[in-house]
């Protein structure tokens, strides 16, 4: 319950930050981000500060998946 709520809030905040920085996100990327565990969302929230393009986000997610 509580953990799921924290994860959902972290996902919502991270998606909001990404959209502000990069513009509208494709739905498939948004859904991928919503499914990330809280600790990975925290990593993404830090990494997005360095993103310049949607390709940076895609690369980050691909590296995460291959780790």
C-alpha positions in Angstrom: 0.0 0.0 0.0 2.3 2.7 1.2 5.3 1.6 -1.0 3.0 1.5 -4.1 1.8 5.0 -3.3 5.3 6.3 -3.0 6.3 4.6 -6.3 3.3 6.1 -8.0 4.0 9.6 -6.7 7.7 9.3 -7.7 6.6 8.2 -11.2 4.2 11.1 -11.5 6.8 13.7 -10.4 9.5 12.3 -12.6 7.2 12.2 -15.6 6.2 15.8 -14.9 9.8 16.9 -14.8 10.6 15.0 -18.0 7.7 16.5 -19.9 8.7 20.0 -18.8 12.3 19.4 -19.9 11.7 17.4 -23.1 8.1 18.1 -24.1 5.4 15.5 -24.5 6.6 11.9 -24.1 5.4 9.0 -26.2 2.9 6.9 -24.3 5.2 3.8 -24.5 8.0 5.7 -22.7 5.6 7.1 -20.1 4.3 3.6 -19.4 7.8 2.2 -19.1 8.7 5.0 -16.6 5.5 4.3 -14.6 6.5 0.7 -14.1 10.0 1.5 -12.7 10.7 0.7 -9.1 11.1 3.7 -6.8 15.0 3.5 -6.6 15.2 3.6 -10.4 12.8 6.5 -10.5 15.1 8.3 -8.1 18.0 7.6 -10.4 16.1 8.9 -13.4 15.1 12.0 -11.5 18.8 12.8 -11.1 19.8 11.7 -14.6 17.2 13.8 -16.4 18.9 17.0 -15.3 21.6 16.1 -17.9 19.2 15.1 -20.7 19.0 17.4 -23.7 16.7 15.3 -26.0 14.3 12.4 -25.9 17.1 10.3 -27.3 19.0 10.8 -24.0 16.0 9.4 -22.1 15.6 6.5 -24.4 19.3 5.7 -24.1 19.1 5.9 -20.3 16.2 3.4 -20.3 18.0 1.1 -22.7 21.1 1.1 -20.5 18.9 0.3 -17.4 17.2 -2.6 -19.2 20.5 -4.1 -20.2 22.1 -3.8 -16.8 
